[in-house]
């Protein structure tokens, strides 16, 4: 009976740790998406926007911008609590900004 109790306690701790890791992963993804939104706004106001690094209390975000005429690819990589997530946004930056795709990448 004692062995079963210890095993259940260990399983409970493992599940709690996995749940916490999943939440931290979701937080890193939310940070990457927020940085992508900020980059879209910056690219709207500044045609020479090239990205950069942003540091927040919750984590950091690196923004890269690749340009091919009016077609831009914005890549954001966010790290929070040891978890890293990456978003790639393809836009057409003419008179207005059109989002062509938005996806999480590895």
C-alpha positions in Angstrom: 0.0 0.0 0.0 2.9 2.4 0.8 4.5 1.7 -2.6 1.2 2.5 -4.4 0.9 5.8 -2.4 4.5 6.8 -3.2 4.0 6.0 -6.9 0.8 8.0 -7.0 2.5 11.0 -5.4 5.4 10.8 -7.9 3.0 10.6 -10.8 1.1 13.6 -9.4 4.3 15.7 -9.2 5.3 14.7 -12.7 1.9 15.7 -14.1 2.1 19.0 -12.3 5.6 19.7 -13.8 4.3 18.8 -17.3 1.4 21.1 -16.8 3.7 24.0 -15.7 6.0 23.4 -18.7 3.0 23.5 -21.0 1.8 26.8 -19.5 5.3 28.2 -19.9 5.4 27.1 -23.6 2.0 28.8 -24.1 3.4 32.0 -22.5 6.4 32.0 -24.8 4.1 31.6 -27.8 1.9 34.5 -26.6 5.1 36.6 -26.2 6.2 35.7 -29.8 2.8 36.6 -31.2 2.8 39.9 -29.3 6.2 40.7 -30.7 4.9 39.9 -34.2 2.0 42.3 -33.7 4.4 45.0 -32.5 6.7 44.4 -35.5 3.7 44.7 -37.9 2.9 48.1 -36.4 6.5 49.2 -36.6 6.7 48.1 -40.3 3.5 50.0 -41.0 5.0 53.3 -39.7 8.6 52.7 -40.9 9.5 51.3 -44.3 13.1 50.9 -43.2 12.2 48.8 -40.1 14.7 46.0 -39.6 13.6 44.4 -36.3 15.8 44.0 -33.3 15.8 42.6 -29.7 13.2 43.5 -27.1 13.6 42.6 -23.4 10.7 42.4 -21.1 10.4 41.3 -17.5 8.7 38.1 -18.7 11.3 37.2 -21.4 12.9 38.4 -24.5 12.0 38.6 -28.2 14.2 38.8 -31.3 12.6 40.2 -34.4 14.1 39.6 -37.9 12.9 41.2 -41.1 13.7 39.9 -44.6 12.6 42.0 -47.5 12.0 41.2 -51.1 10.5 44.4 -52.6 7.0 44.8 -51.0 7.1 41.2 -49.7 8.4 41.0 -46.2 9.0 38.0 -43.9 8.9 38.9 -40.2 10.3 36.3 -37.8 9.9 36.6 -34.0 11.7 34.3 -31.6 10.5 34.6 -28.0 12.2 33.0 -25.0 10.4 32.9 -21.6 11.2 30.7 -18.6 13.5 28.6 -20.7 11.0 27.9 -23.4 11.4 29.3 -27.0 8.7 29.8 -29.6 9.0 31.2 -33.1 6.4 33.0 -35.3 6.8 33.7 -39.0 4.6 36.4 -40.6 4.6 37.1 -44.4 3.2 40.4 -45.5 2.9 42.6 -48.5 3.8 46.1 -47.6 2.3 48.3 -50.3 0.0 51.3 -49.6 -1.4 49.1 -46.8 -0.1 46.0 -45.1 -1.7 42.7 -46.1 -0.9 39.6 -44.0 -0.3 36.7 -46.4 0.4 34.1 -43.7 1.0 33.8 -40.0 2.3 30.6 -38.4 4.3 29.1 -35.7 7.5 27.5 -37.0 10.1 25.2 -35.5 
